[in-house]
Structures are given as C-alpha cells and as structure tokens.
C-alpha cells in the first residue's frame, strides 16, 4: 500500500506549518515531556522533519516558541489591575500542571539567550504583580521578586516530580504553604 505524497504548497505553507508545529509541540511536550522525539512533533503537525528544522533549528527554539505563548498569557493576566499574586500563581500552576517541559527547558538550558529572555519576561510579570500586592497591603512588604521566583521554581520542581494525576492537588497544597510565608 503506497500513500500519495502531500502536494508541496511552497512558501505559502510556512506560517501554517509553523503554527501547526507549535501546537503539536505543546501537545507532545505535555504528554511526553521536553525530551520527546522531535519526529513525533513533526508527525503530529503533519509536516516533514525538514519543515520542522527550517522553522525551529533546535529543540530549544521550538520549546521557546511554545512557552512564549504561555508567558504572553501571564503578561496579559498581570496587566489587569485586579490581578493578585494568588491569581498569577493560579495561572502558573495551571500551566505547570499541564506541562513540565517548561521546567525542564529552563533548568536544563539556563545559559541559552532565548531561555534567559523567557526568564526576564516572567521576572517582569512577577515584579509588576508584587508591586501591586504590596501597595494593597496583601503581601508582606519584605517579599522580594527573587523570593517569589524561588517559590515558583520550588513549586515547578515539585510538580515536575509528581505523577500527573496528583499534580494539581500537590501544587495547590504547596502554594498554600508558601502563601502563608508571604502574608502581611
């Protein structure tokens, strides 16, 4: 049984292929982790590996594209004046519970400039939220951005080592312990 090859749509397929690769990588990283074979991503996206590597020459480049969307979502949440640290952490927990691949990326590729860019963006999101929380008296004035980033890192590491079906409950339990530390 032979399969009919897909017609080559040329350069016009590029943007659609890129979107399909990011969506497929999000699914594959969620189910199989950051170390999942990139061939699985290409297969799920319905493109060849050549297309994958044209858009994303490295695993880090692909992962950064996936998680760039996650951080954009966090930036949008943090911009809202009513967003509390609890709201922000809730969204981070939701993202970490679904995919531990970001945790693996950041911890394994710290020196990569694109990964550092993601860290810079998340630091800005946390800083903006903490400043608002301090002004409202909802967190201890001595809480620093690095304290919250450390708490997020600890929480993410815990989630990464917890079986998928238990992640949500464990993440919320850990956050409730950390929350008491930040209370005014």
PALUM-18836 format. One record per residue (C-alpha): residue number from 1; residue in one letter; z negated, y, x negated. Coordinates in steps of 0.5 Angstrom, whole numbers, plus 2048, in hexadecimal, padded with zeros to 3 digits. Each point is the difference from the previous one (the first is absolute). Layout:
N
<NUM; "a"; <Z; Y; X>>,
...
This chain:
184
<1; "x"; <800; 800; 800>>,
<2; "x"; <802; 807; 7FD>>,
<3; "x"; <7FE; 806; 802>>,
<4; "x"; <804; 806; 801>>,
<5; "x"; <7FE; 806; 7FB>>,
<6; "x"; <7FE; 806; 803>>,
<7; "x"; <805; 806; 7FF>>,
<8; "x"; <7FF; 805; 7FB>>,
<9; "x"; <7FF; 806; 803>>,
<10; "x"; <800; 804; 7FA>>,
<11; "x"; <7FB; 806; 7FE>>,
<12; "x"; <7FF; 802; 808>>,
<13; "x"; <7FC; 7FA; 800>>,
<14; "x"; <7FB; 803; 7FB>>,
<15; "x"; <7FB; 803; 804>>,
<16; "x"; <7FF; 7FB; 805>>,
<17; "x"; <7FF; 7FB; 7FB>>,
<18; "x"; <7FB; 804; 7FC>>,
<19; "x"; <7FC; 801; 807>>,
<20; "x"; <801; 7F8; 801>>,
<21; "x"; <7FD; 7FE; 7F9>>,
<22; "x"; <7FA; 805; 801>>,
<23; "x"; <7FF; 7FD; 807>>,
<24; "x"; <801; 7F9; 7FD>>,
<25; "x"; <7FC; 801; 7FA>>,
<26; "x"; <7FA; 803; 805>>,
<27; "x"; <800; 7F9; 804>>,
<28; "x"; <801; 7FC; 7F9>>,
<29; "x"; <7FA; 803; 7FD>>,
<30; "x"; <7FC; 800; 806>>,
<31; "x"; <801; 7F8; 800>>,
<32; "x"; <801; 7FE; 7F9>>,
<33; "x"; <7FD; 806; 7FC>>,
<34; "x"; <802; 804; 7FB>>,
<35; "x"; <802; 7FA; 7FB>>,
<36; "x"; <805; 7FE; 806>>,
<37; "x"; <807; 7FE; 7FD>>,
<38; "x"; <805; 806; 801>>,
<39; "x"; <805; 7FB; 802>>,
<40; "x"; <7FC; 7FF; 806>>,
<41; "x"; <800; 807; 802>>,
<42; "x"; <808; 801; 7FF>>,
<43; "x"; <801; 7F9; 804>>,
<44; "x"; <7FB; 803; 806>>,
<45; "x"; <804; 807; 7FF>>,
<46; "x"; <807; 7FC; 801>>,
<47; "x"; <803; 803; 7F9>>,
<48; "x"; <801; 7FD; 7FA>>,
<49; "x"; <7FC; 801; 7FA>>,
<50; "x"; <805; 805; 7FC>>,
<51; "x"; <7FF; 804; 806>>,
<52; "x"; <7F8; 800; 7FF>>,
<53; "x"; <800; 801; 7F9>>,
<54; "x"; <805; 806; 801>>,
<55; "x"; <7FB; 804; 804>>,
<56; "x"; <7FA; 7FD; 7FD>>,
<57; "x"; <801; 7FE; 7F9>>,
<58; "x"; <7F9; 7FE; 7FF>>,
<59; "x"; <7FA; 7FD; 804>>,
<60; "x"; <7FC; 806; 7FF>>,
<61; "x"; <806; 804; 803>>,
<62; "x"; <800; 7FC; 806>>,
<63; "x"; <7F9; 800; 801>>,
<64; "x"; <7FF; 807; 7FF>>,
<65; "x"; <805; 802; 806>>,
<66; "x"; <7FD; 7FB; 805>>,
<67; "x"; <7F9; 803; 7FE>>,
<68; "x"; <803; 807; 800>>,
<69; "x"; <800; 800; 808>>,
<70; "x"; <7F9; 7FE; 800>>,
<71; "x"; <7FE; 806; 7FC>>,
<72; "x"; <804; 804; 804>>,
<73; "x"; <7FD; 7FE; 807>>,
<74; "x"; <7F9; 801; 7FC>>,
<75; "x"; <802; 807; 7FF>>,
<76; "x"; <802; 801; 807>>,
<77; "x"; <7F9; 7FE; 802>>,
<78; "x"; <7FD; 804; 7FB>>,
<79; "x"; <803; 806; 802>>,
<80; "x"; <7FD; 800; 807>>,
<81; "x"; <7FA; 805; 800>>,
<82; "x"; <7FC; 7FB; 805>>,
<83; "x"; <801; 7FA; 7FB>>,
<84; "x"; <7FA; 7FE; 7FD>>,
<85; "x"; <7FE; 7FB; 7FA>>,
<86; "x"; <7FF; 7FB; 805>>,
<87; "x"; <807; 801; 803>>,
<88; "x"; <803; 800; 7F9>>,
<89; "x"; <7FC; 7FA; 7FE>>,
<90; "x"; <802; 7FC; 806>>,
<91; "x"; <807; 801; 7FF>>,
<92; "x"; <800; 7FE; 7F8>>,
<93; "x"; <7FC; 7FA; 803>>,
<94; "x"; <806; 7FE; 805>>,
<95; "x"; <805; 801; 7FA>>,
<96; "x"; <7FC; 7FC; 7FB>>,
<97; "x"; <7FE; 7FA; 805>>,
<98; "x"; <808; 7FF; 802>>,
<99; "x"; <802; 800; 7F8>>,
<100; "x"; <7FC; 7FF; 7FA>>,
<101; "x"; <806; 801; 7FC>>,
<102; "x"; <7FF; 808; 7FF>>,
<103; "x"; <7F9; 7FE; 7FD>>,
<104; "x"; <804; 7FB; 7FB>>,
<105; "x"; <805; 805; 7FE>>,
<106; "x"; <7FB; 806; 7FF>>,
<107; "x"; <7FB; 7FB; 7FC>>,
<108; "x"; <806; 7FD; 7FC>>,
<109; "x"; <805; 806; 7FF>>,
<110; "x"; <7FB; 806; 7FE>>,
<111; "x"; <804; 802; 7FB>>,
<112; "x"; <806; 801; 804>>,
<113; "x"; <802; 807; 801>>,
<114; "x"; <802; 7FE; 808>>,
<115; "x"; <7FA; 7FD; 801>>,
<116; "x"; <7FC; 806; 7FD>>,
<117; "x"; <804; 804; 805>>,
<118; "x"; <7FD; 7FC; 806>>,
<119; "x"; <7F9; 801; 7FD>>,
<120; "x"; <801; 807; 7FF>>,
<121; "x"; <802; 800; 808>>,
<122; "x"; <7FA; 7FC; 802>>,
<123; "x"; <7FB; 805; 7FC>>,
<124; "x"; <803; 806; 803>>,
<125; "x"; <7FF; 7FC; 807>>,
<126; "x"; <7F9; 7FF; 7FF>>,
<127; "x"; <7FF; 806; 7FD>>,
<128; "x"; <802; 804; 806>>,
<129; "x"; <7FC; 7FC; 805>>,
<130; "x"; <7FA; 800; 7FC>>,
<131; "x"; <800; 808; 7FF>>,
<132; "x"; <801; 800; 808>>,
<133; "x"; <7FA; 7FB; 801>>,
<134; "x"; <7FB; 804; 7FB>>,
<135; "x"; <802; 806; 804>>,
<136; "x"; <7FE; 7FD; 806>>,
<137; "x"; <7FA; 7FD; 7FD>>,
<138; "x"; <802; 7F9; 802>>,
<139; "x"; <7FF; 7FD; 7F9>>,
<140; "x"; <7FB; 802; 7FA>>,
<141; "x"; <802; 806; 7FC>>,
<142; "x"; <800; 7FC; 7FA>>,
<143; "x"; <805; 7FB; 801>>,
<144; "x"; <806; 801; 7FC>>,
<145; "x"; <807; 7FE; 800>>,
<146; "x"; <7FF; 7FA; 7FB>>,
<147; "x"; <7FA; 7FD; 804>>,
<148; "x"; <805; 7FF; 806>>,
<149; "x"; <806; 7FE; 7FC>>,
<150; "x"; <7FB; 7FB; 7FC>>,
<151; "x"; <7FD; 7FE; 807>>,
<152; "x"; <808; 7FF; 803>>,
<153; "x"; <801; 7FC; 7F9>>,
<154; "x"; <7FA; 7FB; 801>>,
<155; "x"; <802; 7FF; 808>>,
<156; "x"; <807; 7FF; 7FE>>,
<157; "x"; <7FE; 7FB; 7FB>>,
<158; "x"; <7FB; 7FC; 805>>,
<159; "x"; <806; 800; 805>>,
<160; "x"; <805; 7FD; 7FB>>,
<161; "x"; <7FB; 7FA; 7FE>>,
<162; "x"; <7FE; 7FF; 808>>,
<163; "x"; <804; 7FB; 804>>,
<164; "x"; <805; 803; 804>>,
<165; "x"; <7FC; 7FF; 807>>,
<166; "x"; <7FA; 803; 7FD>>,
<167; "x"; <802; 806; 7FD>>,
<168; "x"; <800; 805; 806>>,
<169; "x"; <7F8; 7FE; 801>>,
<170; "x"; <7FE; 800; 7F9>>,
<171; "x"; <804; 807; 7FF>>,
<172; "x"; <7FC; 803; 805>>,
<173; "x"; <7F9; 7FD; 7FE>>,
<174; "x"; <801; 802; 7F9>>,
<175; "x"; <803; 807; 803>>,
<176; "x"; <7F9; 801; 804>>,
<177; "x"; <7FC; 7FE; 7FA>>,
<178; "x"; <804; 806; 7FC>>,
<179; "x"; <800; 805; 805>>,
<180; "x"; <7F8; 800; 800>>,
<181; "x"; <801; 802; 7F9>>,
<182; "x"; <804; 806; 802>>,
<183; "x"; <7FC; 802; 806>>,
<184; "x"; <7FD; 807; 7FF>>,
